[in-house]
Amino acid sequence: MKLRTAAIFLMMLPVTSAAYAQHVEVGATFGYTFSEGVSITPRPVLGVIYDGLGVDSGKSAGFTFGVYLSEQSQVEFLWNRQSSVLTGEGPVSDRPLSDLKIDNYMVNYVYNFGARESRMTPYAFAGIGATSFVFGDNLLNPGGPKIDGQTKFATNLGAGAKFYFGHNVGAKVGVRWTPTYIKSDPGGTWCDPFYGCWQMVDNDYANQFDTSFGITFRF
C-alpha cells in the first residue's frame, strides 16, 4: 500500500505545467492527534470482557513535499506519525495492550487561496493513501510476542493557513481528519420489492483528528 501511494504521487508529477514544474514546497509539522478506535466482538482477556479496541490520543509529527501545478494548486505527499497506545476497552475496565505508532502516507491535492505573493495564504486539501499501525512492546505480557502490524486504506481532509515571513520561508497551522477503513461487520438484510434482497455491511473506521503547526519552505 505504501508503494502504491508513492507510485500515484510520482505518476501525477508529469502533469505539472511548464511554468510551475520546478516550484516545490517542503514542510515539517508538530502537533497533537485525537484518535478513536473500533468496536469488536466481545471476548474475554484474563477474565475480563472487552468489546472495543481504543487508540489513545498523542503527540504527532509529519513531513510534506508538494509540487505546484499552478499558482494555487499543488500535488503533495504527506507523511505523519502519531505516538499512541492500543487499549482494550470493556464495560468494567480498560487495559493497555501495546505501544503503537500510527503512520499516515497520503497523496493530496492542495488548493492555496489568494495570490502566490500573499503574506497569509489559507489552504485546503483532500487525498487518499494508507495508514500503517506499527505495534511495539506487549504491555499485557511483557517480553511476550508483539502484535502483527497492519496497513489499511485511508483518506484525509484538511485545511489551515500559511504565514510567510519572506518569499521562501513561512509558518503553517492546520487541522486534518483521517478516517482509516478497518473492517466490515454484517449490517442485516435489505429488501426491495423490485430488486430483491441483499446483505448489507457496516463499515468500521478508526478516525484521527490532527492539529498541527510547523514551518514551510517554498522554492
ChimeraX attribute file (.defattr): number of C-alpha atoms within 10 A of each C-alpha:
attribute: neighborCount
match mode: 1-to-1
recipient: residues
	/A:1	14
	/A:2	16
	/A:3	11
	/A:4	11
	/A:5	17
	/A:6	15
	/A:7	12
	/A:8	15
	/A:9	19
	/A:10	13
	/A:11	9
	/A:12	14
	/A:13	17
	/A:14	11
	/A:15	10
	/A:16	18
	/A:17	12
	/A:18	10
	/A:19	11
	/A:20	15
	/A:21	15
	/A:22	12
	/A:23	16
	/A:24	17
	/A:25	17
	/A:26	17
	/A:27	19
	/A:28	20
	/A:29	20
	/A:30	20
	/A:31	18
	/A:32	18
	/A:33	25
	/A:34	18
	/A:35	20
	/A:36	16
	/A:37	20
	/A:38	16
	/A:39	15
	/A:40	15
	/A:41	9
	/A:42	13
	/A:43	12
	/A:44	10
	/A:45	11
	/A:46	6
	/A:47	7
	/A:48	16
	/A:49	18
	/A:50	22
	/A:51	16
	/A:52	19
	/A:53	21
	/A:54	23
	/A:55	25
	/A:56	19
	/A:57	18
	/A:58	17
	/A:59	16
	/A:60	22
	/A:61	20
	/A:62	19
	/A:63	17
	/A:64	18
	/A:65	18
	/A:66	23
	/A:67	24
	/A:68	22
	/A:69	25
	/A:70	17
	/A:71	16
	/A:72	15
	/A:73	19
	/A:74	24
	/A:75	24
	/A:76	24
	/A:77	23
	/A:78	19
	/A:79	17
	/A:80	19
	/A:81	21
	/A:82	26
	/A:83	19
	/A:84	23
	/A:85	22
	/A:86	22
	/A:87	22
	/A:88	24
	/A:89	23
	/A:90	18
	/A:91	10
	/A:92	8
	/A:93	10
	/A:94	16
	/A:95	17
	/A:96	17
	/A:97	22
	/A:98	22
	/A:99	20
	/A:100	22
	/A:101	19
	/A:102	20
	/A:103	20
	/A:104	25
	/A:105	24
	/A:106	27
	/A:107	28
	/A:108	24
	/A:109	19
	/A:110	23
	/A:111	21
	/A:112	20
	/A:113	16
	/A:114	14
	/A:115	11
	/A:116	13
	/A:117	12
	/A:118	14
	/A:119	14
	/A:120	18
	/A:121	19
	/A:122	17
	/A:123	20
	/A:124	18
	/A:125	20
	/A:126	19
	/A:127	20
	/A:128	19
	/A:129	26
	/A:130	25
	/A:131	28
	/A:132	20
	/A:133	21
	/A:134	18
	/A:135	20
	/A:136	18
	/A:137	17
	/A:138	18
	/A:139	17
	/A:140	15
	/A:141	11
	/A:142	11
	/A:143	9
	/A:144	10
	/A:145	10
	/A:146	17
	/A:147	16
	/A:148	9
	/A:149	12
	/A:150	12
	/A:151	18
	/A:152	16
	/A:153	18
	/A:154	22
	/A:155	20
	/A:156	22
	/A:157	18
	/A:158	19
	/A:159	17
	/A:160	18
	/A:161	18
	/A:162	22
	/A:163	17
	/A:164	20
	/A:165	11
	/A:166	12
	/A:167	13
	/A:168	12
	/A:169	17
	/A:170	18
	/A:171	18
	/A:172	21
	/A:173	19
	/A:174	19
	/A:175	18
	/A:176	18
	/A:177	19
	/A:178	25
	/A:179	19
	/A:180	22
	/A:181	18
	/A:182	17
	/A:183	14
	/A:184	12
	/A:185	12
	/A:186	10
	/A:187	11
	/A:188	10
	/A:189	10
	/A:190	10
	/A:191	11
	/A:192	8
	/A:193	6
	/A:194	6
	/A:195	7
	/A:196	8
	/A:197	11
	/A:198	10
	/A:199	10
	/A:200	14
	/A:201	12
	/A:202	11
	/A:203	12
	/A:204	17
	/A:205	18
	/A:206	20
	/A:207	20
	/A:208	21
	/A:209	18
	/A:210	24
	/A:211	20
	/A:212	20
	/A:213	20
	/A:214	18
	/A:215	18
	/A:216	21
	/A:217	17
	/A:218	16
	/A:219	11
